[in-house]
Structure formats: structure tokens, C-alpha cells
Amino acid sequence: MEPVETRLRLLMLEGLAGDGASYRLLLDELSRHLQRYFLRRLHGGLAADADDLVQETLMAVHSKRATYEQDRPFTPWAHAIARYKLLDYLRQRRVRPTVSLDDAGELFADDTVEATAARMDVERLLDTLPPRTGTLIRKVKIEGGSVAEAASANGMSESAVKVGIHRGMKALALRVRERWQREHE
């Protein structure tokens, strides 16, 4: 883990344990981190709204702190909240951000955090499935293996693998839909 992750995660854990000073320090350090995050993504007149987005994100981190899984990295969780706040902001203003090609390298370099958060979300979802179903989906849909390879590795017929993957994907889609509905009610 990188130093920022280690530091912020430790402060979050101490804050969740009741250490108010650590929690205030977390919000202060996270505020500076989020300021840079939003300024890199907002250009022109939109950059003036970075402070508002930081405050909205900090309020969301505070209100959702009980949902933070303490055995997971902190920064992808916080960045996911920030990303949702940014997307909501852009949607409300019907803005489509653009980046000059000269700045594109910096934009793509930071996508690892979002990719990590997405991988963690997928892993968490797959963990809700029966182990065999999760293994089949990982092997075929994520790792790109063939149905025949998955069938052979798991002692199943190819048609049983296809049915298992189909049912698993259907169950995942239902879980995602239900979660989205709960969060947007």
C-alpha cells in the first residue's frame, strides 16, 4: 500500500474507533486530497465548484462511514464517493468534460484508483454468489478463459457451466439493480 492509503486508512480506523482527533485529521487530509482530485477533473469556470464538491464528498464520507469495510483499502472507497459526487455534478449541469491531449497522460494515470475500486466492487459482488458460480464467472467472464476450460477444471459439462454463469450473472444484475434502487430512493 502506498503511504497516502496507509495514513488515511489508519486515521479512518482510529476515527471509527472513537478517536475524534484522528477523525478530524482524516477529514482535513482527505479535504486536501479531494481538492486536487476535483481540480484535475474540472476546468475553466467549473474549477470554482471544487470546494463545494469537496464539502459534499466529506459529508457523504461522514454519513456513510459505517458502510466502510475496515478490512478493505480506504482510498478507493473514498474515491468512489468522490466520483459519484462529480458525476452527479456534471449530470446536473449537462457538462461533458474535455481534456487537451497534452493533459491526457495525467488523466489516465489516475484511473488506477477507479479501476481498483471497480475491481473491488466486482469481487465483493462475486463473493455473494455460491463459490463455484463465482469461480466460473471469474474464469470465463473476467479472466477470458473458455467454457470448455472452466468445465474441465471444475468437472462439469459445458452446458452446466453456461447455465451456471447465466444464472450467476442474472443474480448479480438483480443485486446491483436492488442496491441502486435502495441508494436512489
LINJODA-V247207 format. One record per backbone hydrogen bond with DSSP energy under -1.0 kcal/mol. CO is the residue of the C=O (numbers start at 1). NH is the residue of the N-H. E is the energy in kcal/mol with one decimal. If there is no record, write none. Layout:
# LINJODA-V247207
co->CO nh->NH e->E
co->CO nh->NH e->E
This chain:
# LINJODA-V247207
co->2 nh->6 e->-2.5
co->3 nh->7 e->-2.8
co->4 nh->8 e->-2.8
co->5 nh->9 e->-2.7
co->6 nh->10 e->-2.1
co->7 nh->11 e->-2.3
co->8 nh->12 e->-2.5
co->9 nh->13 e->-2.7
co->10 nh->14 e->-2.5
co->11 nh->15 e->-2.5
co->12 nh->16 e->-2.8
co->13 nh->17 e->-1.4
co->14 nh->19 e->-2.5
co->15 nh->18 e->-1.6
co->18 nh->20 e->-1.2
co->19 nh->23 e->-2.0
co->20 nh->24 e->-2.5
co->21 nh->25 e->-2.2
co->22 nh->26 e->-2.5
co->23 nh->27 e->-2.4
co->24 nh->28 e->-2.1
co->25 nh->29 e->-2.9
co->26 nh->30 e->-3.2
co->27 nh->31 e->-1.8
co->28 nh->32 e->-1.6
co->29 nh->33 e->-2.1
co->30 nh->34 e->-3.0
co->31 nh->35 e->-2.2
co->32 nh->36 e->-1.8
co->33 nh->37 e->-1.9
co->34 nh->38 e->-2.9
co->35 nh->39 e->-2.5
co->36 nh->40 e->-2.0
co->38 nh->42 e->-1.7
co->43 nh->46 e->-1.6
co->44 nh->47 e->-1.3
co->46 nh->49 e->-2.1
co->47 nh->50 e->-1.7
co->49 nh->53 e->-2.1
co->50 nh->54 e->-2.5
co->51 nh->55 e->-2.3
co->52 nh->56 e->-2.6
co->53 nh->57 e->-2.4
co->54 nh->58 e->-2.7
co->55 nh->59 e->-2.3
co->56 nh->60 e->-2.1
co->57 nh->61 e->-2.9
co->58 nh->62 e->-2.4
co->59 nh->63 e->-2.8
co->60 nh->64 e->-2.2
co->64 nh->67 e->-2.2
co->65 nh->68 e->-1.1
co->69 nh->72 e->-2.2
co->74 nh->78 e->-2.4
co->75 nh->79 e->-3.0
co->76 nh->80 e->-2.0
co->77 nh->81 e->-1.6
co->78 nh->82 e->-2.3
co->79 nh->83 e->-3.0
co->80 nh->84 e->-2.1
co->81 nh->85 e->-2.2
co->82 nh->86 e->-2.6
co->83 nh->87 e->-2.8
co->84 nh->88 e->-2.6
co->85 nh->89 e->-2.3
co->86 nh->90 e->-2.8
co->87 nh->91 e->-2.7
co->88 nh->92 e->-2.5
co->89 nh->93 e->-1.5
co->90 nh->95 e->-2.5
co->91 nh->94 e->-1.0
co->100 nh->103 e->-1.3
co->103 nh->107 e->-1.5
co->104 nh->108 e->-2.5
co->105 nh->109 e->-2.1
co->106 nh->110 e->-1.1
co->108 nh->111 e->-1.2
co->110 nh->113 e->-1.2
co->111 nh->115 e->-2.8
co->112 nh->116 e->-2.5
co->113 nh->117 e->-2.3
co->114 nh->118 e->-2.4
co->115 nh->119 e->-2.7
co->116 nh->120 e->-2.4
co->117 nh->121 e->-2.2
co->118 nh->122 e->-2.5
co->119 nh->123 e->-2.8
co->120 nh->124 e->-2.5
co->121 nh->125 e->-2.2
co->122 nh->126 e->-3.0
co->123 nh->127 e->-2.0
co->125 nh->128 e->-1.6
co->126 nh->129 e->-1.5
co->130 nh->134 e->-2.4
co->131 nh->135 e->-2.4
co->132 nh->136 e->-2.3
co->133 nh->137 e->-2.3
co->134 nh->138 e->-2.4
co->135 nh->139 e->-2.6
co->136 nh->140 e->-2.5
co->137 nh->141 e->-1.9
co->137 nh->142 e->-1.3
co->138 nh->143 e->-3.1
co->139 nh->145 e->-2.8
co->146 nh->150 e->-2.1
co->147 nh->151 e->-2.6
co->148 nh->152 e->-2.5
co->149 nh->153 e->-2.6
co->150 nh->154 e->-1.4
co->151 nh->156 e->-2.7
co->157 nh->161 e->-2.0
co->158 nh->162 e->-2.4
co->159 nh->163 e->-2.4
co->160 nh->164 e->-2.6
co->161 nh->165 e->-2.8
co->162 nh->166 e->-2.6
co->163 nh->167 e->-2.8
co->164 nh->168 e->-2.3
co->165 nh->169 e->-2.9
co->166 nh->170 e->-2.1
co->167 nh->171 e->-2.3
co->168 nh->172 e->-2.4
co->169 nh->173 e->-2.5
co->170 nh->174 e->-1.9
co->171 nh->175 e->-2.2
co->172 nh->176 e->-2.6
co->173 nh->177 e->-2.5
co->174 nh->178 e->-2.6
co->175 nh->179 e->-2.4
co->176 nh->180 e->-2.6
co->177 nh->181 e->-2.4
co->178 nh->182 e->-2.3
co->179 nh->183 e->-2.3
co->180 nh->184 e->-1.3
